[in-house]
């Protein structure tokens, strides 16, 4: 009888976990590229001044955590739709979490 984490969760595997984390970070990276494009096209903003590296790194970490949670939903082998779903879930999930945290932070201050 094994007591490893993979034996406790049905259809869970470590490669799936890392794949979903990477897909989650990729979804967040896509979201960041869109944000950078918006800053680049705005004549009133300067990319070097408006881009925040610390927020970018935290956003990638949140995207990875959302992907980690999505690894509990998917199984190997992942279809193309599962992969796109994981990317989209991380994109939307990170957007929701950042919006919630920004609203909550502004209420506290």
DRENPA-3360 file (N, C-alpha, C; in nm, 2 decimals, always signed):
BEGIN
1 = XXXXXXXX = +0.08/-0.12/+0.00/+0.00/+0.00/+0.00/+0.09/+0.12/+0.00 ~ +0.07/+0.21/-0.10/+0.15/+0.33/-0.11/+0.07/+0.45/-0.05 ~ +0.15/+0.54/+0.01/+0.08/+0.66/+0.06/+0.13/+0.79/+0.00 ~ +0.16/+0.78/-0.13/+0.20/+0.90/-0.21/+0.08/+0.98/-0.24 ~ +0.10/+1.11/-0.27/-0.01/+1.20/-0.31/-0.07/+1.15/-0.44 ~ +0.01/+1.10/-0.53/-0.05/+1.06/-0.66/-0.15/+0.94/-0.64 ~ -0.13/+0.86/-0.54/-0.22/+0.75/-0.51/-0.35/+0.80/-0.45 ~ -0.35/+0.91/-0.38/-0.46/+0.96/-0.31/-0.56/+1.03/-0.40;
9 = XXXXXXXX = -0.52/+1.09/-0.51/-0.61/+1.16/-0.60/-0.61/+1.08/-0.73 ~ -0.73/+1.04/-0.77/-0.75/+0.96/-0.89/-0.71/+1.04/-1.02 ~ -0.64/+0.97/-1.11/-0.59/+1.02/-1.23/-0.50/+1.14/-1.22 ~ -0.43/+1.16/-1.10/-0.34/+1.26/-1.08/-0.20/+1.21/-1.12 ~ -0.12/+1.30/-1.19/+0.02/+1.26/-1.21/+0.10/+1.39/-1.20 ~ +0.23/+1.37/-1.17/+0.32/+1.49/-1.16/+0.35/+1.55/-1.29 ~ +0.36/+1.48/-1.40/+0.38/+1.55/-1.53/+0.26/+1.63/-1.57 ~ +0.14/+1.58/-1.53/+0.02/+1.66/-1.56/+0.02/+1.79/-1.48;
17 = XXXXXXXX = +0.06/+1.78/-1.35/+0.07/+1.90/-1.27/+0.16/+2.00/-1.33 ~ +0.28/+1.96/-1.37/+0.38/+2.06/-1.43/+0.33/+2.11/-1.56 ~ +0.26/+2.03/-1.64/+0.21/+2.07/-1.77/+0.10/+2.18/-1.74 ~ +0.01/+2.16/-1.65/-0.09/+2.26/-1.62/-0.04/+2.38/-1.56 ~ +0.07/+2.37/-1.48/+0.13/+2.49/-1.43/+0.19/+2.57/-1.54 ~ +0.26/+2.51/-1.64/+0.32/+2.57/-1.75/+0.21/+2.64/-1.84 ~ +0.10/+2.56/-1.86/-0.01/+2.62/-1.94/-0.07/+2.74/-1.87 ~ -0.08/+2.73/-1.74/-0.13/+2.85/-1.67/-0.04/+2.97/-1.68;
25 = XXXXXXXX = +0.08/+2.95/-1.67/+0.18/+3.06/-1.69/+0.18/+3.11/-1.83 ~ +0.16/+3.02/-1.93/+0.15/+3.07/-2.06/+0.02/+3.15/-2.09 ~ -0.09/+3.11/-2.03/-0.21/+3.19/-2.04/-0.19/+3.33/-1.98 ~ -0.12/+3.34/-1.87/-0.10/+3.47/-1.81/+0.00/+3.55/-1.89 ~ +0.10/+3.48/-1.95/+0.19/+3.55/-2.04/+0.11/+3.61/-2.16 ~ +0.02/+3.54/-2.22/-0.06/+3.60/-2.32/-0.14/+3.72/-2.28 ~ -0.19/+3.71/-2.16/-0.26/+3.83/-2.10/-0.17/+3.94/-2.08 ~ -0.05/+3.92/-2.04/+0.05/+4.03/-2.02/+0.09/+4.09/-2.15;
33 = XXXXXXXX = +0.10/+4.01/-2.26/+0.14/+4.06/-2.39/+0.03/+4.15/-2.44 ~ -0.10/+4.12/-2.42/-0.21/+4.20/-2.46/-0.20/+4.33/-2.38 ~ -0.17/+4.33/-2.25/-0.16/+4.45/-2.17/-0.04/+4.54/-2.22 ~ +0.07/+4.47/-2.25/+0.18/+4.55/-2.31/+0.15/+4.62/-2.44 ~ +0.07/+4.55/-2.52/+0.03/+4.60/-2.65/-0.06/+4.73/-2.63 ~ -0.15/+4.72/-2.53/-0.23/+4.83/-2.50/-0.15/+4.95/-2.45 ~ -0.05/+4.93/-2.37/+0.04/+5.04/-2.32/+0.11/+5.09/-2.44 ~ +0.16/+5.01/-2.53/+0.24/+5.05/-2.64/+0.16/+5.14/-2.73;
41 = XXXXXXXX = +0.03/+5.11/-2.75/-0.05/+5.19/-2.84/-0.11/+5.31/-2.78 ~ -0.10/+5.33/-2.65/-0.15/+5.45/-2.59/-0.04/+5.56/-2.60 ~ -0.07/+5.67/-2.66/+0.03/+5.78/-2.68/+0.06/+5.85/-2.55 ~ -0.02/+5.84/-2.45/+0.00/+5.91/-2.32/+0.08/+5.83/-2.22 ~ +0.11/+5.71/-2.26/+0.19/+5.62/-2.16/+0.32/+5.58/-2.22 ~ +0.42/+5.56/-2.13/+0.55/+5.52/-2.17/+0.57/+5.38/-2.12 ~ +0.61/+5.29/-2.20/+0.62/+5.15/-2.17/+0.72/+5.13/-2.05 ~ +0.84/+5.20/-2.06/+0.94/+5.18/-1.95/+0.89/+5.22/-1.82;
49 = XXXXXXXX = +0.80/+5.33/-1.81/+0.75/+5.38/-1.69/+0.63/+5.30/-1.64 ~ +0.55/+5.26/-1.73/+0.42/+5.19/-1.69/+0.43/+5.04/-1.66 ~ +0.53/+4.98/-1.71/+0.54/+4.83/-1.69/+0.61/+4.81/-1.56 ~ +0.54/+4.72/-1.48/+0.59/+4.69/-1.34/+0.63/+4.54/-1.34 ~ +0.77/+4.52/-1.33/+0.82/+4.38/-1.33/+0.77/+4.30/-1.22 ~ +0.76/+4.36/-1.10/+0.72/+4.28/-0.98/+0.58/+4.23/-1.00 ~ +0.49/+4.32/-1.05/+0.35/+4.27/-1.08/+0.35/+4.17/-1.19 ~ +0.43/+4.18/-1.29/+0.44/+4.08/-1.39/+0.48/+3.94/-1.33;
57 = XXXXXXXX = +0.58/+3.94/-1.25/+0.62/+3.81/-1.19/+0.51/+3.75/-1.10 ~ +0.45/+3.84/-1.02/+0.34/+3.79/-0.93/+0.23/+3.74/-1.02 ~ +0.20/+3.80/-1.13/+0.09/+3.76/-1.22/+0.12/+3.62/-1.28 ~ +0.25/+3.60/-1.32/+0.29/+3.47/-1.37/+0.28/+3.36/-1.26 ~ +0.31/+3.39/-1.14/+0.30/+3.30/-1.03/+0.15/+3.27/-1.00 ~ +0.06/+3.37/-1.01/-0.08/+3.34/-0.99/-0.13/+3.25/-1.11 ~ -0.09/+3.28/-1.23/-0.13/+3.20/-1.34/-0.08/+3.05/-1.32 ~ +0.04/+3.03/-1.27/+0.09/+2.90/-1.24/+0.00/+2.83/-1.13;
65 = XXXXXXXX = -0.04/+2.90/-1.03/-0.12/+2.85/-0.93/-0.26/+2.81/-0.98 ~ -0.32/+2.89/-1.07/-0.45/+2.86/-1.13/-0.43/+2.73/-1.21 ~ -0.32/+2.72/-1.29/-0.30/+2.60/-1.36/-0.28/+2.48/-1.28 ~ -0.22/+2.50/-1.16/-0.20/+2.39/-1.06/-0.34/+2.34/-1.02 ~ -0.43/+2.43/-0.99/-0.56/+2.39/-0.95/-0.64/+2.32/-1.06 ~ -0.61/+2.37/-1.19/-0.67/+2.30/-1.30/-0.62/+2.16/-1.32 ~ -0.51/+2.13/-1.27/-0.46/+1.99/-1.29/-0.54/+1.89/-1.22 ~ -0.63/+1.94/-1.13/-0.72/+1.85/-1.06/-0.84/+1.81/-1.15;
73 = XXXXXXXX = -0.86/+1.89/-1.25/-0.98/+1.88/-1.34/-0.94/+1.79/-1.46 ~ -0.82/+1.80/-1.51/-0.79/+1.73/-1.64/-0.71/+1.60/-1.61 ~ -0.71/+1.52/-1.71/-0.64/+1.39/-1.70/-0.55/+1.38/-1.82 ~ -0.45/+1.29/-1.81/-0.36/+1.26/-1.92/-0.42/+1.14/-2.00 ~ -0.43/+1.14/-2.13/-0.37/+1.24/-2.22/-0.47/+1.36/-2.24 ~ -0.42/+1.48/-2.25/-0.50/+1.60/-2.26/-0.52/+1.62/-2.41 ~ -0.65/+1.65/-2.45/-0.68/+1.68/-2.59/-0.65/+1.82/-2.61 ~ -0.66/+1.86/-2.74/-0.63/+2.00/-2.78/-0.72/+2.09/-2.70;
81 = XXXXXXXX = -0.85/+2.05/-2.69/-0.95/+2.14/-2.62/-0.92/+2.15/-2.47 ~ -0.86/+2.05/-2.41/-0.82/+2.05/-2.27/-0.71/+2.15/-2.26 ~ -0.61/+2.15/-2.35/-0.50/+2.24/-2.34/-0.55/+2.39/-2.35 ~ -0.63/+2.41/-2.45/-0.69/+2.55/-2.47/-0.77/+2.59/-2.35 ~ -0.84/+2.49/-2.29/-0.92/+2.52/-2.18/-0.84/+2.56/-2.06 ~ -0.73/+2.49/-2.04/-0.63/+2.52/-1.93/-0.57/+2.66/-1.95 ~ -0.54/+2.69/-2.07/-0.48/+2.83/-2.10/-0.59/+2.93/-2.07 ~ -0.71/+2.91/-2.13/-0.82/+3.01/-2.11/-0.86/+3.02/-1.96;
89 = XXXXXXXX = -0.86/+2.91/-1.89/-0.89/+2.91/-1.75/-0.79/+2.99/-1.67 ~ -0.67/+2.97/-1.70/-0.56/+3.05/-1.63/-0.57/+3.20/-1.67 ~ -0.60/+3.23/-1.79/-0.62/+3.37/-1.84/-0.73/+3.43/-1.76 ~ -0.85/+3.37/-1.76/-0.96/+3.43/-1.69/-0.95/+3.42/-1.54 ~ -0.90/+3.31/-1.49/-0.89/+3.30/-1.35/-0.79/+3.40/-1.29 ~ -0.68/+3.43/-1.36/-0.58/+3.53/-1.31/-0.64/+3.67/-1.32 ~ -0.72/+3.69/-1.43/-0.78/+3.82/-1.44/-0.88/+3.84/-1.33 ~ -0.96/+3.74/-1.29/-1.06/+3.75/-1.18/-0.98/+3.78/-1.05;
97 = XXXXXXXX = -0.88/+3.70/-1.02/-0.81/+3.71/-0.89/-0.74/+3.84/-0.88 ~ -0.68/+3.89/-0.99/-0.61/+4.02/-0.98/-0.71/+4.13/-0.96 ~ -0.82/+4.13/-1.03/-0.93/+4.23/-1.01/-0.98/+4.23/-0.87 ~ -1.01/+4.11/-0.82/-1.06/+4.10/-0.68/-0.96/+4.15/-0.58 ~ -0.83/+4.11/-0.60/-0.73/+4.16/-0.50/-0.70/+4.31/-0.51 ~ -0.71/+4.37/-0.63/-0.69/+4.51/-0.65/-0.81/+4.59/-0.58 ~ -0.93/+4.53/-0.60/-1.05/+4.60/-0.54/-1.04/+4.59/-0.39 ~ -1.00/+4.48/-0.34/-0.99/+4.46/-0.19/-0.88/+4.54/-0.14;
105 = XXXXX = -0.76/+4.55/-0.21/-0.65/+4.64/-0.16/-0.69/+4.78/-0.15 ~ -0.77/+4.83/-0.25/-0.81/+4.97/-0.25/-0.91/+5.00/-0.14 ~ -0.99/+4.90/-0.10/-1.09/+4.91/+0.01/-1.01/+4.92/+0.14 ~ -0.90/+4.85/+0.16/-0.83/+4.85/+0.28/-0.75/+4.98/+0.30 ~ -0.70/+5.03/+0.19/-0.63/+5.16/+0.21/-0.72/+5.27/+0.22;
% end
